[in-house]
Amino acid sequence: MKKGKFVYKNEDCMRRMHGFYDKTLASLGVSYTESTFGTSFGMTHCLIVGDPAKPMICTIHGGNGISTLNLKLFLPLLSDFCILAPDVIGMPGKSDPYRNISSSKDEFGHWIKEVLDHYEISKISFVVSSYSASMLLSLAKNYPERIGPSLFLVPSGIAHGPVLPMMGKMILPFMKYYFKPSEKTLDAVIETMGGESDEVWREFFDLMMSSYKMEMRSPREYKKEELARLDAPLLIVASDNDIFFPADRVFMRAKEIFKGPVTTVRIDSKHLPSEEAMTRICGQTAAFLKENA
């Protein structure tokens, strides 16, 4: 089993993140069970949220993200589905805090397969966003038969935005805040990401950028030949105002690399959609998953 690099400044920072996890999970007001189990990459903590009698879907939080706030985004889906939500190893959450899963080696796909194997799930629909879209494409490359109709929200792995704006508006402020936190830098990051009026997201960005060693490497883009065996229907939602994965680039390349049917929806949003936008997206997603079940 790999160990890897410890992803927090110190143990106290990890405890603070776990405290935030517990607080925000409780604030969702939903029923859940949790378990921790071994994988080839370390111990994985996983939540099953909602009514287990309903059809199950799987969500994976984005890069440097956390399951509880990812669930907050997709909370309306609990009206129709039960949600499986693993914490990514080496990222904020309660899985092993060591960065040892390689995007370039398609290891995220192997890790997701092991999570599904643990629950004896042969095939499932996913709702993924940002970095976790690339994680799912890693699964699609090697185990496409495990993927049902799925949502890709502001997705990585398909096409990226220009590098220089990302460097200036996001990556450099992230690094600056880690060493010298300030309200001005935090405001600038939130202005670019979205979530300006949400104090919970603001608290998370502060905690994540000041106490956690962020994954700064971009997820790779996948090629048509790597995804040749994926035929699941996909709903791809993207925004022109997303600095990371702008809609025009994502939609154009999605038509080139995916074999199965692709439905695209353009939203007016930054990288982090508002609660109002997510209500609409979840409604569209529920309808899409039911139509393609």
Phi and psi in degrees as a GROMACS rama.xvg file:
@    title "Ramachandran Plot"
@    xaxis  label "Phi"
@    yaxis  label "Psi"
@TYPE xy
-71.9895  150.994  LYS-2
-104.252  -65.2345  LYS-3
84.8723  -169.785  GLY-4
-91.1182  129.258  LYS-5
-64.574  131.215  PHE-6
-98.128  4.28129  VAL-7
-113.342  160.625  TYR-8
-61.2415  -39.4447  LYS-9
-163.598  177.375  ASN-10
-64.2011  -34.5755  GLU-11
-63.738  -38.6681  ASP-12
-62.2612  -38.97  CYS-13
-64.3173  -42.0664  MET-14
-63.3567  -37.6723  ARG-15
-64.1547  -40.8744  ARG-16
-64.9529  -40.3245  MET-17
-64.8651  -36.4398  HIS-18
-63.7978  -40.4048  GLY-19
-64.0945  -41.1196  PHE-20
-58.0957  -49.8651  TYR-21
-63.8097  -41.7128  ASP-22
-65.2711  -45.4287  LYS-23
-74.6714  -29.7528  THR-24
-65.6693  -44.0074  LEU-25
-62.9975  -35.4672  ALA-26
-68.9111  -18.9763  SER-27
-68.1374  -25.5338  LEU-28
65.8793  36.4301  GLY-29
-120.849  156.304  VAL-30
-79.8737  146.966  SER-31
-159.45  159.318  TYR-32
-123.541  157.575  THR-33
-138.942  152.347  GLU-34
-150.958  158.84  SER-35
-130.121  132.222  THR-36
-146.502  162.083  PHE-37
-83.7031  145.495  GLY-38
-134.535  176.435  THR-39
-63.5906  -19.1673  SER-40
-106.218  -0.692303  PHE-41
131.166  -177.357  GLY-42
-73.957  135.23  MET-43
-117.273  126.116  THR-44
-95.9887  138.162  HIS-45
-142.188  141.145  CYS-46
-107.918  143.566  LEU-47
-118.885  116.243  ILE-48
-115.001  137.421  VAL-49
96.2966  -164.351  GLY-50
-80.3307  112.578  ASP-51
-66.3386  -9.9461  PRO-52
-79.0282  -15.4502  ALA-53
-85.8021  160.147  LYS-54
-56.7442  140.847  PRO-55
-95.9128  137.79  MET-56
-124.264  166.655  ILE-57
-121.312  134.569  CYS-58
-122.563  146.023  THR-59
-128.825  130.123  ILE-60
-69.3986  160.207  HIS-61
-76.6426  -179.735  GLY-62
-63.3514  134.166  GLY-63
61.2461  17.5584  ASN-64
-99.3992  -171.725  GLY-65
-144.028  141.361  ILE-66
-59.875  -37.0697  SER-67
-65.8446  -39.1155  THR-68
-78.4608  -28.2899  LEU-69
-63.9199  -42.0005  ASN-70
-65.3208  -34.0943  LEU-71
-58.7162  -40.568  LYS-72
-62.0022  -43.1074  LEU-73
-99.0006  14.7911  PHE-74
-54.3297  -39.0688  LEU-75
-59.2801  -22.1029  PRO-76
-68.957  -16.4578  LEU-77
-67.9141  -13.4906  LEU-78
-64.6018  -28.2349  SER-79
-118.796  -17.2721  ASP-80
-137.964  158.533  PHE-81
-97.7473  142.15  CYS-82
-118.218  126.851  ILE-83
-93.6824  126.106  LEU-84
-136.813  94.3265  ALA-85
-80.5875  145.911  PRO-86
-83.3789  126.54  ASP-87
-68.7785  131.405  VAL-88
-60.3422  135.232  ILE-89
80.7067  12.8642  GLY-90
-132.435  167.202  MET-91
-52.654  136.982  PRO-92
141.702  -159.364  GLY-93
-115.32  7.93433  LYS-94
-76.7422  174.368  SER-95
-53.4626  132.226  ASP-96
-87.945  46.8956  PRO-97
-128.729  128.433  TYR-98
-84.0971  107.775  ARG-99
-144.772  6.81648  ASN-100
-100.553  123.374  ILE-101
-94.7412  123.502  SER-102
-67.9567  -39.9941  SER-103
-67.0064  -24.1936  SER-104
-98.0458  9.1771  LYS-105
60.3605  31.2063  ASP-106
-77.1274  -21.6588  GLU-107
-61.2648  -37.6679  PHE-108
-62.8189  -39.137  GLY-109
-67.2108  -38.6461  HIS-110
-65.0579  -45.1452  TRP-111
-60.5162  -41.6142  ILE-112
-58.1045  -42.0063  LYS-113
-65.8887  -35.9376  GLU-114
-63.1211  -46.553  VAL-115
-63.7621  -40.1191  LEU-116
-61.2139  -39.284  ASP-117
-58.4597  -39.0476  HIS-118
-93.1509  6.41434  TYR-119
56.5594  43.864  GLU-120
-100.768  117.969  ILE-121
-84.8393  -31.5342  SER-122
-156.299  141.011  LYS-123
-155.256  151.947  ILE-124
-83.6356  147.158  SER-125
-118.865  150.439  PHE-126
-124.706  108.962  VAL-127
-126.197  158.505  VAL-128
-146.929  152.293  SER-129
52.3817  -128.147  SER-130
-58.2604  -33.2198  TYR-131
-69.8119  -16.5268  SER-132
-64.6668  -41.0147  ALA-133
-65.1864  -37.7603  SER-134
-58.6126  -43.0727  MET-135
-68.2369  -35.506  LEU-136
-66.4811  -28.1213  LEU-137
-63.6165  -40.5329  SER-138
-66.4338  -39.9359  LEU-139
-62.8354  -33.762  ALA-140
-64.761  -41.4308  LYS-141
-106.043  -26.4471  ASN-142
-138.092  57.9694  TYR-143
-63.0583  -24.2806  PRO-144
-68.0376  -12.2666  GLU-145
-85.8697  -6.24906  ARG-146
-108.269  122.372  ILE-147
-94.376  -171.781  GLY-148
-51.2221  135.158  PRO-149
-144.57  154.836  SER-150
-99.1006  131.564  LEU-151
-113.985  108.572  PHE-152
-104.33  129.78  LEU-153
34.1256  60.8424  VAL-154
-84.5961  143.757  PRO-155
-86.1907  177.993  SER-156
83.6391  -9.79659  GLY-157
-108.938  -59.2159  ILE-158
-156.554  138.457  ALA-159
-102.204  160.352  HIS-160
-80.4565  176.843  GLY-161
-58.7694  141.442  PRO-162
-71.8407  -43.0332  VAL-163
-60.0474  -45.593  LEU-164
-60.2408  -37.9202  PRO-165
-62.9841  -41.6619  MET-166
-61.4352  -49.4304  MET-167
-70.823  -39.4438  GLY-168
-93.8869  -19.6201  LYS-169
-126.577  -57.669  MET-170
-65.9598  -47.2542  ILE-171
-65.1202  -43.9147  LEU-172
-61.1096  -37.4554  PRO-173
-56.662  -48.5892  PHE-174
-66.1314  -40.3099  MET-175
-62.004  -43.0246  LYS-176
-67.2119  -32.7026  TYR-177
-59.9864  -40.7209  TYR-178
-92.133  -27.1459  PHE-179
-149.339  83.921  LYS-180
-61.5597  142.121  PRO-181
-152.496  150.976  SER-182
-62.7965  -35.8262  GLU-183
-62.7546  -45.1741  LYS-184
-67.6521  -40.4212  THR-185
-62.1815  -43.2652  LEU-186
-59.5809  -41.3332  ASP-187
-65.253  -41.1356  ALA-188
-65.0069  -46.269  VAL-189
-65.897  -36.1556  ILE-190
-60.5054  -37.446  GLU-191
-79.212  -40.5085  THR-192
-75.9981  -40.8601  MET-193
110.088  174.488  GLY-194
86.9126  22.6917  GLY-195
-56.8721  -37.8446  GLU-196
-95.1835  5.74941  SER-197
-107.611  109.186  ASP-198
-68.1552  -26.0575  GLU-199
-68.0537  -44.7429  VAL-200
-64.7995  -37.7458  TRP-201
-61.5798  -42.9736  ARG-202
-62.4118  -40.1849  GLU-203
-66.8937  -45.3051  PHE-204
-58.9089  -40.8339  PHE-205
-61.408  -48.5276  ASP-206
-66.1967  -44.332  LEU-207
-65.1295  -44.3535  MET-208
-78.0223  -22.4226  MET-209
-97.3146  -20.7756  SER-210
-126.732  -5.49121  SER-211
-122.734  138.793  TYR-212
-84.5209  99.5268  LYS-213
-66.7472  148.903  MET-214
-78.9356  109.549  GLU-215
-98.9914  -8.69663  MET-216
-78.3538  134.309  ARG-217
-72.804  142.847  SER-218
-66.0619  147.434  PRO-219
-80.3615  160.378  ARG-220
-90.0333  142.207  GLU-221
-96.9538  150.819  TYR-222
-99.3765  159.574  LYS-223
-56.2603  -44.0562  LYS-224
-67.3103  -25.3146  GLU-225
-74.4611  -23.7746  GLU-226
-110.104  18.7621  LEU-227
-62.3297  -25.4127  ALA-228
-95.6456  -2.35314  ARG-229
-84.973  116.913  LEU-230
-123.132  10.4969  ASP-231
-68.3513  141.589  ALA-232
-62.7341  138.427  PRO-233
-125.316  138.775  LEU-234
-107.298  116.381  LEU-235
-113.19  119.947  ILE-236
-115.472  125.367  VAL-237
-147.43  166.26  ALA-238
-129.582  144.307  SER-239
-66.5733  -24.106  ASP-240
-92.7962  8.11801  ASN-241
-83.0478  116.215  ASP-242
-68.185  -26.0277  ILE-243
-85.182  -50.3709  PHE-244
-135.576  74.5975  PHE-245
-63.983  145.872  PRO-246
-56.9628  -47.6782  ALA-247
-56.615  -46.251  ASP-248
-66.7172  -43.1682  ARG-249
-63.9264  -49.0195  VAL-250
-64.4282  -41.2103  PHE-251
-63.4719  -44.3782  MET-252
-77.6556  -29.5244  ARG-253
-58.5508  -37.5513  ALA-254
-65.2269  -24.9786  LYS-255
-85.6029  -33.7634  GLU-256
-102.085  -18.2981  ILE-257
-99.4562  133.902  PHE-258
-81.245  -40.2298  LYS-259
-80.2206  179.147  GLY-260
-67.9289  136.39  PRO-261
-123.911  126.746  VAL-262
-108.46  128.055  THR-263
-112.191  141.572  THR-264
-132.875  125.435  VAL-265
-96.2786  131.469  ARG-266
-120.351  157.549  ILE-267
-97.6508  94.7061  ASP-268
-159.837  164.805  SER-269
-90.5194  -164.088  LYS-270
-63.3796  -35.7001  HIS-271
-101.683  105.99  LEU-272
-65.9579  152.483  PRO-273
-71.1813  167.448  SER-274
-61.5823  -39.5248  GLU-275
-62.7243  -44.0754  GLU-276
-64.2149  -39.4093  ALA-277
-67.734  -31.3699  MET-278
-61.437  -43.805  THR-279
-67.1395  -43.9945  ARG-280
-61.7853  -42.1199  ILE-281
-65.7781  -36.4015  CYS-282
-63.5758  -43.8829  GLY-283
-64.9644  -38.4095  GLN-284
-66.8704  -44.8609  THR-285
-59.7531  -43.4682  ALA-286
-64.2539  -41.5953  ALA-287
-62.9571  -44.9864  PHE-288
-66.7702  -38.3695  LEU-289
-67.964  -40.7817  LYS-290
-65.0328  -30.3095  GLU-291
-106.403  10.9471  ASN-292
